[in-house]
């Protein structure tokens, strides 16, 4: 049986734009693949995965399933191994797990010529913060400062920083903000910081990548003035491009045929 079915799973999932992105790409590539969405909770993930037959090619995973998918993977790529999170599963006898969020952040920033930074501030200490930290390392960061509502949650980021050779300091969101080259905001959509904190972060934050994109501009992005600002839609687009490479070639680094046209069609579908 030919594997032609794919989907994005998560909880909630109705808001996901992944079906539009993937459908646009597959039209350009001439692939007769079906890509849908399904609401799956973390406790139901293993059973739902086990119910899939040989018609299934792969899955995109969003919250809260990235850690579940990591545990279900027979093999994982380097980004998934570092972050403990899988957002892409290539199905088969031995499911292969990948994290394309890291590359999505790097690629989104490369579009606005942010590719070589020294100091980085990450806002938030949740699941996306680990991908942001690895992305910061790949962008050349020599020091990363993590700011979180609950700084104690950042212990894992300190350990990850030690593994990848990037010193990580931790503080609260309202501490004095020193100047950095780049801010990677991983706070939940709709987060509104106190005015004084938001203004200080914006004044000293360099370029801003905000993983949020709905609503847009986010409350933080609206305070960034004339600085470079990249919304989470850039990450969404570019992580999906890497997913499609995986589903098509089995490798996130293997460029698609006529990839420029694929990306253009996906961007138009956002």
Secondary structure, 3 states (H helix, E strand, C coil): CCCCEEEEEECCCCCCCHHHHHHHHHHHHCCCCEEEEEECCHHHHHHHHHCCCCCEEEEEECCCCHHHHHHHCCEECHHHHHHCCCCEEECCCCCEEECCHHHHHHHHHHCCCCCCCCEEEEECCCHHHHHHHHHHHHCCCCEEEEEECCHHHHHHHHHHHHHHCCEEEEEECCCCCCCCCEEEECCCCCCCCCHHHHHHHHHCCCEEEECCCCCCCCCCHHHCCCCCEECHHHHHHHHHHHHHHHHHHCCCCCCCCCHHHHHHHHHHHC
